[in-house]
């Protein structure tokens, strides 16, 4: 525990240093990280293949393997994301409000880093790089606890991060990767509110709930995902088919893939047969009213299809079974659209477009720390600005309260 305490204190000190660095220095880390990834690209792929083979031997499931596997485009995609991140305005030191009080005190509300972040995630190796990059750019130190099934990949990625920190002149303790620590150590971290300012769990809902229950530190988290799509009587049916097929088949293991389609009963006979036929070509298993699992996050090639009488029924269904993550309406009637948008309390509503668009990169944030479904501090994709807080600064000239 003494060793852990020493390391945690070093992380706290590193964050104080980061908060005072220039944007140029923090961007230099992103440049060096890009070069280090390019240099070790073959090592990263080989390590990832080891992790994939090991997970397949343990029959971890297709959705799990999909999230673990780095695509052939990984190196190019991360290079583009890191380059884009450098172009974002410095999230630290933004003047959010500015006004002069009646007593002539000048009051400013200025953005500052959150502090020290603890990110706990499953076998999603790209999170290691995204989280490190977002943390450094926003002036936060970070501790990363990745899943054991991505250990080989994360070991190589840690070397990339370490090299980038050294070459950019930042403390090594700015980013600490703990890929293979015991559950007991994680529980000790979750009660260290003297060190950590925020915990971000990234993974399945079981992981999220476990972190929420055990943490004494504020948690920025998400509910289980799985979108619902309501197709109104006024919808363009060809558009509906295109959106639903994309939302189910583009990446079934994603938290923003569609799990339930609700069709207005007046067009059900026109849409459902075509939709069923099209989805079956992709191997999607259809569940209807008799065997539907309305509150299930499938993360796989399953989908519920049901009928509703109108948009009010669709809203009631979503209010009952929705997770506050991503919901969608396909309609042309503006009154119906407005009723749906107002009636659905969710991180993101999609009107005539796929809920698969619910992503930090797509939303113009370059990359994301995850998607938050709570209502305090951040909601939706968590990017640079969501990793900052603020402080008030009052500039006076001898003013007093009395």
C-alpha positions as CSV (number, residue, x, y, z in Angstrom):
1,X,0.0,0.0,0.0
2,X,3.0,2.3,0.7
3,X,4.0,2.0,-3.0
4,X,0.5,2.7,-4.1
5,X,0.3,5.8,-1.9
6,X,3.6,7.1,-3.2
7,X,2.4,6.6,-6.8
8,X,-0.9,8.3,-6.1
9,X,0.8,11.3,-4.6
10,X,3.0,11.5,-7.7
11,X,-0.1,11.6,-9.8
12,X,-1.6,14.4,-7.8
13,X,1.7,16.4,-8.2
14,X,1.7,15.7,-11.9
15,X,-1.8,17.1,-12.2
16,X,-0.8,20.4,-10.5
17,X,2.0,20.6,-13.1
18,X,-0.3,19.8,-16.0
19,X,-2.8,22.5,-15.0
20,X,-0.1,25.1,-15.4
21,X,1.4,24.0,-18.7
22,X,0.9,25.7,-22.0
23,X,-1.4,24.3,-24.7
24,X,1.8,24.1,-26.9
25,X,3.3,21.6,-24.5
26,X,0.2,19.5,-24.2
27,X,-0.2,19.4,-28.0
28,X,3.4,18.3,-28.2
29,X,2.4,15.2,-26.3
30,X,-0.2,14.4,-28.9
31,X,2.4,14.8,-31.7
32,X,4.9,12.6,-29.9
33,X,2.2,10.0,-29.2
34,X,1.2,9.8,-32.9
35,X,4.9,9.2,-33.8
36,X,5.3,6.6,-31.2
37,X,2.2,4.7,-32.3
38,X,3.4,4.8,-35.9
39,X,6.8,3.5,-34.8
40,X,5.3,0.6,-32.9
41,X,2.3,-0.1,-35.2
42,X,3.4,-3.7,-36.0
43,X,4.0,-4.4,-32.3
44,X,0.6,-3.1,-31.4
45,X,-1.2,-5.3,-34.0
46,X,0.8,-8.4,-32.9
47,X,0.0,-7.8,-29.3
48,X,-3.7,-7.3,-30.1
49,X,-3.8,-10.5,-32.1
50,X,-2.4,-12.4,-29.0
51,X,-5.2,-10.8,-26.9
52,X,-7.8,-11.8,-29.5
53,X,-6.7,-15.4,-29.8
54,X,-6.6,-15.7,-26.0
55,X,-10.1,-14.3,-25.7
56,X,-11.4,-16.6,-28.4
57,X,-10.0,-19.6,-26.6
58,X,-12.0,-18.6,-23.5
59,X,-15.1,-18.2,-25.7
60,X,-15.6,-14.5,-24.7
61,X,-18.3,-14.0,-27.4
62,X,-18.5,-12.1,-30.7
63,X,-19.4,-8.7,-29.2
64,X,-16.6,-8.9,-26.7
65,X,-14.1,-9.9,-29.4
66,X,-15.3,-7.1,-31.7
67,X,-14.7,-4.4,-29.1
68,X,-11.2,-5.9,-28.3
69,X,-10.0,-6.1,-31.9
70,X,-8.1,-3.2,-33.4
71,X,-9.1,-2.7,-37.1
72,X,-6.6,-2.6,-39.9
73,X,-7.3,1.2,-40.1
74,X,-6.6,1.7,-36.4
75,X,-3.2,3.4,-36.8
76,X,-4.5,5.8,-39.4
77,X,-7.7,6.6,-37.5
78,X,-5.8,7.4,-34.3
79,X,-3.4,9.6,-36.2
80,X,-6.4,11.5,-37.6
81,X,-8.1,11.8,-34.2
82,X,-4.9,13.0,-32.5
83,X,-4.2,15.5,-35.2
84,X,-7.8,16.8,-35.0
85,X,-7.5,17.1,-31.2
86,X,-4.6,19.4,-31.5
87,X,-6.7,21.8,-33.5
88,X,-9.3,22.1,-30.8
89,X,-9.1,25.4,-28.7
90,X,-7.5,25.1,-25.4
91,X,-10.2,24.0,-22.9
92,X,-8.3,25.5,-20.0
93,X,-8.6,29.2,-19.2
94,X,-11.7,29.9,-21.2
95,X,-13.7,32.8,-19.9
96,X,-17.2,31.4,-19.5
97,X,-18.8,34.5,-17.9
98,X,-17.5,38.0,-17.3
99,X,-19.3,40.9,-15.6
100,X,-18.7,43.9,-13.3
101,X,-20.6,43.9,-10.0
102,X,-22.3,46.9,-8.5
103,X,-19.3,47.4,-6.2
104,X,-17.0,47.5,-9.2
105,X,-15.5,44.0,-8.6
106,X,-14.7,42.4,-11.9
107,X,-16.0,38.8,-11.8
108,X,-14.8,36.1,-14.2
109,X,-15.8,32.4,-14.5
110,X,-12.9,30.5,-15.9
111,X,-12.5,26.9,-17.0
112,X,-10.1,24.7,-15.2
113,X,-9.2,20.9,-15.4
114,X,-11.3,18.5,-13.3
115,X,-8.1,17.2,-11.7
116,X,-7.1,13.5,-11.4
117,X,-9.3,11.0,-13.4
118,X,-9.7,7.3,-12.8
119,X,-11.0,5.4,-15.8
120,X,-12.0,1.8,-15.4
121,X,-12.8,0.0,-18.6
122,X,-13.1,-3.4,-20.2
123,X,-11.1,-4.9,-23.1
124,X,-11.3,-1.8,-25.3
125,X,-7.7,-0.9,-26.1
126,X,-8.5,2.2,-28.1
127,X,-9.9,3.7,-24.9
128,X,-6.3,3.6,-23.5
129,X,-5.1,6.1,-26.1
130,X,-8.3,8.2,-26.3
131,X,-8.5,8.7,-22.6
132,X,-4.8,9.5,-22.3
133,X,-5.0,12.0,-25.1
134,X,-8.1,13.7,-23.9
135,X,-6.8,13.9,-20.3
136,X,-3.5,15.5,-21.2
137,X,-5.1,18.0,-23.7
138,X,-7.5,19.1,-20.9
139,X,-4.8,19.3,-18.2
140,X,-6.0,16.3,-16.2
141,X,-3.8,13.5,-14.9
142,X,-5.3,10.1,-15.4
143,X,-5.1,6.5,-14.0
144,X,-6.2,3.9,-16.5
145,X,-7.4,0.4,-15.4
146,X,-7.9,-1.7,-18.5
147,X,-9.4,-5.1,-18.8
148,X,-7.1,-8.2,-18.4
149,X,-8.1,-9.5,-21.8
150,X,-6.4,-6.5,-23.5
151,X,-3.2,-6.7,-21.4
152,X,-0.8,-7.5,-24.3
153,X,-2.2,-4.6,-26.4
154,X,-2.2,-2.2,-23.4
155,X,1.4,-3.0,-22.5
156,X,2.6,-1.8,-25.9
157,X,0.3,1.2,-25.9
158,X,1.7,2.1,-22.4
159,X,5.2,2.2,-23.9
160,X,3.9,4.6,-26.6
161,X,2.3,6.9,-23.9
162,X,5.4,6.8,-21.7
163,X,7.7,7.7,-24.6
164,X,5.4,10.6,-25.6
165,X,5.4,11.9,-22.1
166,X,9.2,11.8,-21.9
167,X,9.8,13.4,-25.3
168,X,7.2,16.2,-24.6
169,X,8.7,17.0,-21.1
170,X,5.7,16.0,-19.1
171,X,5.8,13.9,-15.9
172,X,5.5,10.1,-16.3
173,X,2.9,10.2,-13.5
174,X,0.6,12.2,-15.8
175,X,-0.8,9.0,-17.3
176,X,-0.6,5.8,-15.2
177,X,-1.8,2.5,-16.8
178,X,-2.7,-0.3,-14.4
179,X,-3.5,-3.2,-16.7
180,X,-3.2,-6.1,-14.3
181,X,-4.0,-5.2,-10.8
182,X,-6.3,-7.1,-8.5
183,X,-9.9,-6.3,-7.8
184,X,-8.9,-5.4,-4.2
185,X,-6.6,-2.7,-5.5
186,X,-9.4,-1.3,-7.7
187,X,-11.6,-1.1,-4.6
188,X,-8.9,0.8,-2.7
189,X,-8.7,3.3,-5.6
190,X,-12.5,3.8,-5.6
191,X,-12.4,5.2,-2.1
192,X,-9.4,7.6,-2.6
193,X,-11.4,10.8,-2.9
194,X,-8.3,12.5,-1.5
195,X,-6.6,11.8,-4.9
196,X,-9.2,11.3,-7.5
197,X,-11.8,14.0,-8.6
198,X,-13.8,11.8,-11.0
199,X,-14.3,8.2,-11.9
200,X,-15.3,7.2,-15.4
201,X,-16.4,3.6,-15.9
202,X,-16.3,2.5,-19.6
203,X,-17.9,-0.8,-20.4
204,X,-20.9,-3.0,-19.8
205,X,-23.7,-1.9,-17.4
206,X,-22.6,-4.5,-14.8
207,X,-19.2,-2.8,-14.6
208,X,-20.8,0.6,-14.3
209,X,-23.2,-0.4,-11.5
210,X,-20.4,-2.0,-9.6
211,X,-18.3,1.2,-9.8
212,X,-21.2,3.4,-8.8
213,X,-22.0,1.2,-5.8
214,X,-18.4,1.1,-4.5
215,X,-17.0,4.5,-5.3
216,X,-16.8,7.4,-2.8
217,X,-15.7,9.6,-5.7
218,X,-18.1,11.3,-8.1
219,X,-18.9,8.9,-11.1
220,X,-19.5,10.1,-14.6
221,X,-21.3,7.1,-16.1
222,X,-23.8,5.7,-18.6
223,X,-26.8,3.5,-18.3
224,X,-27.1,0.4,-20.4
225,X,-27.5,1.4,-24.1
226,X,-29.6,0.1,-26.9
227,X,-31.6,2.6,-28.9
228,X,-35.3,2.6,-29.8
229,X,-36.6,3.9,-33.2
230,X,-40.2,5.0,-33.7
231,X,-41.4,5.0,-37.3
232,X,-44.4,7.4,-37.6
233,X,-47.3,7.1,-40.1
234,X,-45.8,10.2,-41.8
235,X,-42.4,8.6,-42.3
236,X,-40.5,8.1,-45.5
237,X,-40.4,4.3,-45.5
238,X,-37.4,4.0,-47.7
239,X,-35.5,6.3,-45.3
240,X,-36.8,4.2,-42.4
241,X,-35.5,1.0,-43.9
242,X,-32.0,2.6,-44.5
243,X,-31.7,4.0,-41.0
244,X,-32.9,0.9,-39.2
245,X,-30.6,-1.4,-41.1
246,X,-27.7,0.9,-40.4
247,X,-28.6,1.2,-36.7
248,X,-28.7,-2.5,-36.3
249,X,-26.0,-3.9,-38.6
250,X,-23.3,-1.2,-38.7
251,X,-21.9,-2.3,-35.3
252,X,-24.3,-4.5,-33.3
253,X,-22.0,-4.5,-30.3
254,X,-22.1,-0.7,-29.9
255,X,-24.2,0.9,-27.1
256,X,-26.0,3.1,-29.7
257,X,-27.2,0.3,-32.0
258,X,-30.9,-0.2,-32.2
259,X,-32.6,-2.8,-30.1
260,X,-36.3,-2.0,-30.6
261,X,-38.3,-0.6,-33.5
262,X,-41.8,0.7,-32.9
263,X,-44.0,1.1,-36.0
264,X,-47.2,3.1,-36.3
265,X,-49.9,0.5,-36.7
266,X,-51.3,2.1,-39.9
267,X,-48.1,1.4,-41.8
268,X,-47.0,-1.8,-40.0
269,X,-48.3,-3.9,-42.9
270,X,-46.2,-1.9,-45.3
271,X,-42.9,-1.6,-43.4
272,X,-42.6,-4.7,-41.1
273,X,-42.5,-7.4,-43.8
274,X,-39.8,-5.5,-45.8
275,X,-37.9,-4.7,-42.7
276,X,-38.0,-8.3,-41.5
277,X,-36.8,-9.6,-44.9
278,X,-34.0,-7.0,-45.1
279,X,-32.7,-7.6,-41.5
280,X,-32.7,-11.4,-41.9
281,X,-30.3,-11.0,-44.8
282,X,-27.8,-9.7,-42.2
283,X,-28.5,-12.6,-39.8
284,X,-30.6,-10.5,-37.5
285,X,-33.0,-12.4,-35.2
286,X,-36.5,-10.8,-35.0
287,X,-38.4,-10.7,-31.8
288,X,-42.1,-9.7,-32.0
289,X,-44.7,-8.8,-29.3
290,X,-44.9,-12.4,-28.1
291,X,-41.2,-12.9,-27.4
292,X,-39.8,-9.4,-27.3
293,X,-37.4,-8.3,-24.6
294,X,-38.2,-4.6,-24.4
295,X,-35.7,-3.7,-21.7
296,X,-32.8,-5.8,-23.0
297,X,-29.5,-4.3,-24.3
298,X,-28.7,-7.0,-26.9
299,X,-25.2,-5.8,-28.2
300,X,-25.8,-8.5,-30.8
301,X,-27.9,-9.3,-33.9
302,X,-31.3,-9.3,-32.2
303,X,-34.1,-6.8,-32.5
304,X,-37.6,-6.2,-31.1
305,X,-40.2,-5.1,-33.5
306,X,-43.6,-3.9,-32.3
307,X,-46.6,-1.8,-33.2
308,X,-47.9,1.3,-31.5
309,X,-51.0,3.4,-32.1
310,X,-49.3,6.8,-32.3
311,X,-46.4,8.9,-31.1
312,X,-47.8,9.2,-27.6
313,X,-47.8,5.4,-27.2
314,X,-44.2,5.3,-28.6
315,X,-43.1,8.0,-26.0
316,X,-44.8,6.0,-23.2
317,X,-43.0,2.8,-24.3
318,X,-39.6,4.6,-24.4
319,X,-40.3,6.3,-21.0
320,X,-40.9,2.8,-19.6
321,X,-38.1,0.8,-21.2
322,X,-35.6,3.4,-22.4
323,X,-32.2,3.8,-20.8
324,X,-31.6,7.6,-21.3
325,X,-29.0,6.9,-24.0
326,X,-30.1,7.2,-27.6
327,X,-33.6,7.4,-29.1
328,X,-34.8,8.1,-32.6
329,X,-37.9,9.1,-34.6
330,X,-38.5,8.8,-38.3
331,X,-41.3,11.1,-39.4
332,X,-42.1,14.0,-41.6
333,X,-44.9,15.5,-39.5
334,X,-43.3,18.4,-37.6
335,X,-45.9,18.3,-34.8
336,X,-45.2,14.6,-34.2
337,X,-41.4,15.3,-34.3
338,X,-41.7,18.1,-31.8
339,X,-43.9,16.0,-29.5
340,X,-41.3,13.2,-29.5
341,X,-38.3,15.5,-29.0
342,X,-40.0,17.2,-26.0
343,X,-41.4,14.0,-24.6
344,X,-38.1,12.0,-24.6
345,X,-35.6,12.8,-21.8
346,X,-32.4,11.3,-23.1
347,X,-28.7,12.1,-23.8
348,X,-29.4,12.4,-27.5
349,X,-32.4,12.3,-29.7
350,X,-32.1,11.5,-33.4
351,X,-34.6,12.8,-35.9
352,X,-34.5,11.1,-39.3
353,X,-31.0,9.9,-38.8
354,X,-29.3,6.9,-37.3
355,X,-28.6,6.7,-33.5
356,X,-25.3,5.2,-34.5
357,X,-24.2,8.8,-35.0
358,X,-24.1,9.2,-31.2
359,X,-20.4,9.3,-31.0
360,X,-17.7,11.9,-30.0
361,X,-16.0,11.8,-33.3
362,X,-19.2,12.2,-35.3
363,X,-20.3,15.0,-33.0
364,X,-17.1,16.9,-33.9
365,X,-15.2,16.2,-30.6
366,X,-12.4,14.2,-32.4
367,X,-12.7,11.4,-29.8
368,X,-14.6,10.8,-26.6
369,X,-14.0,9.5,-23.0
370,X,-17.4,7.8,-23.3
371,X,-21.1,8.7,-23.4
372,X,-22.7,10.0,-20.2
373,X,-26.4,9.5,-19.6
374,X,-26.6,11.4,-16.3
375,X,-27.9,15.0,-15.9
376,X,-25.1,16.6,-13.9
377,X,-22.0,18.1,-15.4
378,X,-22.0,16.2,-18.7
379,X,-24.4,14.4,-21.0
380,X,-23.8,12.6,-24.3
381,X,-20.3,12.2,-25.7
382,X,-17.6,13.3,-23.1
383,X,-15.0,15.4,-24.9
384,X,-12.5,18.0,-23.9
385,X,-14.8,20.6,-22.5
386,X,-16.7,18.0,-20.5
387,X,-13.4,17.2,-18.7
388,X,-13.2,20.7,-17.3
389,X,-14.8,22.5,-14.4
390,X,-14.6,26.2,-13.5
391,X,-13.6,28.6,-10.8
392,X,-14.7,32.1,-10.1
393,X,-12.1,34.9,-10.0
394,X,-13.0,38.2,-8.4
395,X,-10.8,41.2,-9.2
396,X,-11.2,44.0,-6.8
397,X,-9.6,47.2,-5.5
398,X,-10.1,47.0,-1.8
399,X,-13.9,46.2,-1.7
400,X,-15.2,44.6,1.4
401,X,-18.6,43.0,2.4
402,X,-19.4,45.2,5.4
